[in-house]
Amino acid sequence: MNARIIIKTLGVLAILMGLAIGACWLYSWIVVKTEGGNELNLSAYKALGISAGAIIGIGFLMYLIGFRCKQELLQREAMIIVGLSWISVSLLGALPYLLCEPGLGVFDSIFESVSGFTTTGSTIMNDIEAFPKAILLWRSVTQWLGGIGILVVFVSVLSFLGVGSRSIMQQESSLNISDSGASRIRDVAFTLLKVYLTLTAVCLLGLILLGMPLFEAVCHAMCTIATGGFSPKNLSIGHYGDVWIELWITVFMFLSSIGFMLYVFFINRRWERLKAEEEARYYLILIIFAVLAIALDLHFAETNFGYDKALRDGFFNVVSIGSTTGFCVSDYDQWPLFTKMLLMVMMLVGGCAGSTAGGIKMNRIILFTKIANREMIRSFRPNQVFRIKLNGMAPDEKVFVTTSFFIALGFALSGAAGIMVSLLEPDLNMISTIGCVFATLFNIGPGFDAVGPSQNFALLGSDTKIVLSFCMILGRLEFFALLVLFVPSLWKKY
């Protein structure tokens, strides 16, 4: 194992993250000059400045340690870098929350930082609007960086990663790189970054034209495309009460929950691959079914919902939960049981592979369904030959095993995390405990009951927040890239 190349890469990552904090520090300086140097604005200015300087300094020292290392990354080093990168950026990204006023505690700062970078959207801030604008901007930037994948962004600009670039992108995200048709992985990463920037810019422009203030539009655009759900307003999107803003954000939450490789195929005019797409088609069908079912349930249940109100709230919340964004316009925790159960299913499914959404992913649900159907038929026709296809291609048997193992591991981890939370938080009921675990492990944001859309995670103890922070990183890296760090043979020399 080449420790120097790992330290060097983590150092460059820290420098780039420090520059991102520096951009927020520059905004805080503008705020101080234009709005006055009150206590809150000055605290943000100092906190961001100190954080940016410290992180860039740490990154520079790490880079110097590995400066003379000219070797390219191999697969083992790449896997280590993915896991350590997400842990390190989450810890370093907590500094602004810790140093600003009103400040957060150490564990609260880590939780908020992890929630941002993993685009989970769970929060411990009781009064979001009490924090300085520059800190809220950094909060949104963490989600925007985490949405496309901090390492996908850096793969597109770093030249020394070599063959390890492919492993980094495959381990950090659910992208199917082998389906890209590109010879250079940096070309794929750069194209994805351009698509991400374009979607963000168009979403931002629309929000501005719809009358949302510039600062709030920037924050919401970044968190919408990242399917993160952080908002600078306590009432989230419900603060505006504007049907057109809700509709615009809903459209972009859906667009961001579709695999970004589809946009690459569109740009490269790979029409045959687009026609063969199953995952996005089934995902759209699921969204339409859930919207209609929930709208009818809201209307006919004793909730005084008219058809228009039921359809409007159902549409927004289904896409918000299905894309694992977590924006809110109403408290779905007060809705009928059928609706809440259907929303929980949408939470678990999540979006499409290669999108910014969390959850199990639609491609795995489709594959698992086809595998289950194959095995049931084989129970009475053992000699029948099957050829399972997804998106017009036939994956090998290894993909089927990995898919089944991923789903099994997801529910095993959910059970283990649920037991830990129940031990640490004996006052929580079962619904709240399950809500905590699902909301964090599958990067959804709000849960149910005590951690529902009108509540937050501030009531939990420090130990529980660390457990849930670990769950968020686990979910964002789809389990394997983080769990592999605990395999002893990964660290052995051979």
N, C-alpha and C positions, 0 to 999 in steps of 0.2 A: 504494500500500500504506500502510495506517494503522499506523505503528509503535507509536504510543502505546496503541492499544487492545490490541495484542499484549502489550506490556509490562505493561499494567494487568491483563490476564487471567492472565498468568503470575505476577504478584505475588499476586493473590488465591489462585491455586493453591498458591503457596509458603506463604502464611499458613495455609491449611487443612491443608496437610501438616505444618506446624510444630505446629499444634494436635493433630494425631494423634500426633506424637512426644511432645507435652506430656502426653497421656493415659498413654503408657507411662512417662513420667517420674513421674507421680503414682503409678503402680503401684510403681515402684522406691522411692519414698519410703515407701510402705506396707510394702514388703519390708524396708527398712532398720529401720523401727520395730518390726516384728513378729519378724524373724529375726535382727536384730543388724546392726551396721554393719561387717561384715567387708570385706576389701579388694575382693572381687568385687562385692558389692552397692553399695559406695560408688563404685566405678568406673562402674557402670551409671548410678547416680544423677547423677554429674557429667557423663558423656558425653551422656546424654539431655537433661539440663538445658541444657548448652551448645548442643547441636544444635538444640533447640527454640527457644531464644532467638535464635540466629544466623539460622535459617531464617525465623522470623517477622519479624525485623528486616529481612532482605533483601527479603522479600515486601512489607513495609510501604513501604519506599523505592521499590520498583518500582510499587506501587499509586499512590503520590503523584505519580510521573512522569506517569502516565496519568490522574490523577484528573479533570482537567477535560475529558477526552475523553468526549463523550456519544453518539458515533456507535455504531451497532450493528455487530456482526461481519458481514463479507461472506464469501463462500465461500473466497476466496484467503487471507484472514487466518486463517480457521478451519483450513485445511489446514496452514498454517505453525504455528499454535498446537498442533495435535495432535502433530506431530513434535518440536517444541521442548519441549513439556510432558513427554513421556516421557524425553527426554534429561536435562532439568533435574531432574525428581524422582528419577531414578535416581542422579544425581550427588549431590544434596543428601541423599538417603536413605542414602547410604554413610557419612555423618558418624558416626553412633553406633557403627558397626563399627570405624571408624578410631580413635575416641577411647577406647573401652572397654578393659578388661583381661579376658581376654587379647585384645589387639587384633589386627586384621588389617592387612596392608599396604594401600597405596593401591589397587592394581589388584585385590587380593582383595576389598577392601571394595566397590569398584564392581561387581565380578562378582556378589557376594552380593546387593547391592541390586537390580541389574538382574534377576537371577534371581527375586527376590521379587516385584517389581512386575509382571513379565511372566508370573508364575505358572509359570515353567519348572520350578523346584524343583531345579535343579542346584546343587551346593554345593561349597565348597572347605574347609569345616570338617571337620577330621579327628576332633575330639572335641567334638561338639555340646553334650554335657552339661557340659562345662567352662565354658561361657559363662553369665553371669548370667541369671536368669529374665527380667528386664525386657528384656534385649537379645533373647532368644528370642521374647518377646512382640512386640517391634517387628518382628522377622523374619516372624512370622505375620501381623501387621497389614499389612505391605507386600503380602503375597499377597492378603489379603482386599480391600484397596483396588484392587489390580490386576485381581482377578477380574472384578468387574462392570464395571470400567473407571473409572479415577480421574476421567476427564472426564464419564462418564455420571453419577457421583455428584454432581459439581459443577454439571452442567447442571441437575440437579433442584433446586438451591438458589440458583443465580445468575440474576438477572433481567435483566442488561444484555447478555446474549449475543445476544438477538434472533434474526434469521433464520439466524445462523451456528450456532445450536444443532443444527439438523438435519445440517449438514455435519460438525460435530464428532462426533456420534454415529455417522454413517455411516462416517466415516474411521477412527474409533478401534476399532470393533467390526464384526462380521459381521452385525449386526442388519439386518433388512429393514424399515426404518422405514415405507416406503410401504405395507406390509401391516398397519400397526398400526390403521388405521381411526380414529385420534385426530387432532383438529384442532390440538392444542398439543403440541409435542414435549416440553415440560417435564412434561406429564401422563404421557407414556409413560415418561420417565426416572424419575419419582417412583414410578410403579407398579412398574417393574422393581426399584427400590431396596427397595420394600416386600416384594416377592417374595424378594429376596436376603436381607433381614433375617429374614424368616419361616423360610426354609430353614435359615439359620444357627442360629436359636434352637431349632428343633425338633431339629436334629442335635446341638446342644450338650446339650439336655435328655436326649436318649437316651443319650449317652455318660456323663453324670453318673449316670443311673439304672443303667447297666451297670457302675458301679463305678470309672470312670476319675477320677483326681483332678481337681479343678476347673481348675487352671491348665493341665494337659495337655489337658483336654477343650475348653477355650476355644481353645487353639492348634490342635488337630486339627479342631475344627468349622470354624474360619475357613479353614483350608487345604484341607479337604475340599470345601466349597462353592465355593471359588475354583479347585478342581481344580489346586492348586499343588504339594502333596506335601511341604512343609517339615514336619518333625516335631521336637519338642524332645528326642526320644530317638535315640540312635545307631542302634538297630535298627529305627527307624520303628515301624510298627504291629506288626511281629514281636516287639517288646519285650513285648507283653501276652500273646501266645499264647492269646487268647480268641476262640473262633469267633463269639460273638455280637457282639463289638466289630467284628470283621472284616466280618460280614454287615451290620451297621448302617452302617458307613462305605461299604461297597460300594454299598448302596442309594442313599446320598446322592451318591456319585461319579457314579452313573448319572443321577440326577435333575438334577445340575448340568451334565451333558454334553448334555442336551436343550435345544433353543432356549427361552430364557426368554419369548419372545413367546407360546409355547403356554400358559404360565401366565396371561399377560395375556388371551388369548382365553378361557380358562376363567373367569377373573374376570368378563369382560364377556359371558359366556354366548354366545360365537360358536361354536355347536355345529357349524354347517356347515363352518367353517374347520377345526375339529378333526378332523372326519370325513375331510376331504380330505388330511390330513397324510400325506405319503409319507416324508419324511426321517426322522422319529423311528421310524416303523415299520420301515424298512429298516435303520436303525441297531440296533434291538433284534434283528432277525433276524441281523445280522452278529455281534453280541455272543453270542447263543445258539450260533450255528455255531462260533465261535472257542472258546468255553468247552468244548463237547462234543468238538471235535477235539483240543484240547490235553489235556483230561482223559484221553481214550483214548490219546493218544500217550504221556503220562506213565505211564499204567498198564501199557501193553504194552511200553514201552521198558525197558531194564535199569536202572531207577532205584528199584526197590522201592517204588513208589507203589501203595497200595491205592486202590480206587475212591473211597472217601470223601475221602482225602487229596488225590488227583489232582483231584477235582471242586472241593474247597474251595480249593486253591491256584490252580487254573486259573481259577475264577470270580473270585477277588480280583484276580489279576494281569491278566487280560484286561480287566476293567473299569478297573483302575488305569491300565494302559497305553493302553487305548482312549479313556479320558477325558482322557488326558495328565496325570493327577494325579501318578503316580510314587511313591505309597506302596508299601512293600515288606513282604512277610511271608516271602519266601524269595528265594534267589538264582537267578533264572531264567536267568542266564548259564551255569549248570551243566546246564541242561535240554537235551533232544535238539535237533538242528538244525532239524527241521520246526517244532517249537514256537517256537524263536527267530525263524525266518523269518516265521511267522504273527504273532508279536508285533510284528515290525518293520513288517508291513503295517498292523497296528492303530495303530502310532505315526504312520504317515504319514496315515492316514485321519482320525484324531482324532475329535472329537465332532460335534455338529450346529451349524449356523449360529446365531449369537445366543446361544450358551452360553458358559460360562467356559472351555471346553476349547480346546486348540490343534489343530494338524494342518491338513490341507487342507480339511476339513469335508465332512460326508456329502452336503450338497446339491450341492457341486461334483462329487463322484464320480458322483452320480446323473445330473446334467446332462451331464457329460462322456461317460458311457456312452451316453446317449440321442443325443448329438451324433455319437459314433462310429458308432452303429448307423444313423443317418440318412445319414451320408456313405458308408458301405459300400453301402447300398441304392441310393443315388443313382449309384454307380459303374456299375450295370447298369440302373437305372430313372431316368434323369436328369430326367424330367418329372414324377415323382411329387411330390405336395404333402404336406408334413409339418406337423403341429401339435404341437410338443413342449410338454408340460405338466409343471409341478412343483408339488406341493401344490394341485392343482386349478386352477392359473393358468398362462397361457401367457406366459412372459417374452419380451421383444423380442430381436431379433437381437444387440443390443449386449451383453446378458447372456451370450449364448453365446460371443461373441468374448472378453469379459472373463474368463469361466471358463476357456477354453482357454489364454488368455494367462497367467492366474495359475498354472495347473499347470505350464506350460512354464517360466515364470519361476522357480517354486519349485525345479525340478530344475536349472535353470541356475545359480541362486544356490547350491544345494547343491554343485554341481561346483566352482564358483569358491571357495567356502569350504573345501571339501575340499582343493583344491590349496594354498591358503594355509596351512592347518593342517599339511599334509604337509611344506611347506617350513620351517615354524617348529618342528615337532616330528618330526624325521627318525627318532626312535627308536620312534614309535608304529607299530603295524601297521595294515593297511588296515581291519580290522574296528573297531578303536578310533577311527580317524580318521572313518570313516563314522558311528560311534556319537556322536562329539562333535558333528558337524554336524547330524545328524538330531535329536539330543536338544535342541539349542539353537534351531535354526532353526524347528522345529515345536513348541517350548515343551513338551517332554515331561518332561525331568528326567534320569533315569538313561539311560545308553546301553548299550553292550556292552563286554565285555573290560576294558580298563584304566579305563574310565569306567562300568562296569556297576553294578548295584544294591548290590554290596558294596564298591564303590570310590567315589571322588569325583574332582573336577577339580583337586585341589590340586597334582597332579604336573605340570601344564601351566605353561609359562612365562608371563610377564606379557603379552607381545605376543599370545600365543594367547588369553589370557583377554579381552583387549580385542576381538579379532576375534569371539570367541564371544559377548561381551556385545552387540556390534553385531548379530549374528545373532539374539539373543533379542528385541531390540527390533524388528528387521525382521519376525520371525515374529509377534509380538504385534500389530503394526499391519498385518499381512497385506501387507507389502512396500511398497505404493504410498505410504502416508502418510509413510513415512520417506524413500524414494527420491526423492520429489518435491522434497525440500529441496535436492537436488543438480541440479535442473533450473534453469539460469540464468534462463529467462524468468519463473519464479515470482517472482523478486526485482526484475524490471524495473518501472519506472513506466509506466503507460499508462492 
